[in-house]
Amino acid sequence: MTKIAIAGAGAMGSRIGSYIKQAGYDVTLIDTWPDHVQAINNKGLEVQTETNTYIVDIPAVLPKDVTGAFDLIIILTKSMQSEEMIHQLKDKGAIHQDTAILTMMNGLGHDERFAKIVPREQVFLAVTMWTAGMRGPGQILLEGQGSIELQRADGQADQRTETINQIFNDAGLNSKISDNVFQSIWSKATLNSVLNPLCSILNKTIYEFGSYEHARAMVTPVIDEIVAVAKARNVELDGAALLEKIEAAYPKETQGLHYPSMHQDLYNGRYTEVDYLNGQISKYGREANIPTPNNDMLTHLIHQLEMRYVK
């Protein structure tokens, strides 16, 4: 596996891509933002960390300009843009019969959607705890450490899984192969399905939301629905542990000073990924005849706000 593409080279895609490039691999960034692509090609990708600023020379292209096939394509677009991206890459001949299509996006159900476009045995799932921020076209801000957990979507052992894991670890991304990546994906989706919509609807930081004395009473019913829906899909979640993880994000010294990504999208006039979080939980609930009134309402409220803030 030699040719690697990062499809969706925003903050996180640029972080992952730059690390793999610096480890000596052949990496191309693919993104739909012309200014970003042009800036990277003209000046390189500018990376700012807590202690340093440096340039990574890495090629970047728009999807329409992609040439040749890739052995690994890491999908890090916004969830709602991912299927179109795969269709474009498939039409451009960028996907061959052994290409590994790995999603590291937030949300649920990506494996099902991707398997309608490429064979399921080519779909790989990953969950990451790395973070990143955009400073402008061709400029990213990287803070803190993280990790990656991955597995082929159908759970089968695969040499490609070993290869991808090695690439990530060569790049210092602290990767491991999971025997149940769905549990980790659902755990992260729970955190995002609670804090993202609630902080967005209330226009509060995570700390401000958690400071409300009855925050637990707001959070628990959402978690309970997710645990029930996950169980119906053969994913066992620990509701108490998830609540503890969410409440651990409240203090200012952890994540408390931040607005979640959904808030950043909404109040910057962009559509959110709520349909891939609370909306997907509601969809799975309907399929399993499990009521999800709290997730239903959170989805509706975010869509109502999108009508106001997204032009």
Beta strands, then each sheet from edge to edge (+ up, - down):
strand 1: 3-7
strand 2: 26-30
strand 3: 45-48
strand 4: 53-56
strand 5: 60-61
strand 6: 70-75
strand 7: 95-103
strand 8: 123-128
strand 9: 133-136
strand 10: 139-141
strand 11: 148-152
strand 12: 175-177
sheet 1: 5+ 2+ 1+ 6+ 7+ 8+ 11- 12-
sheet 2: 4+ 3- 10- 9+
end
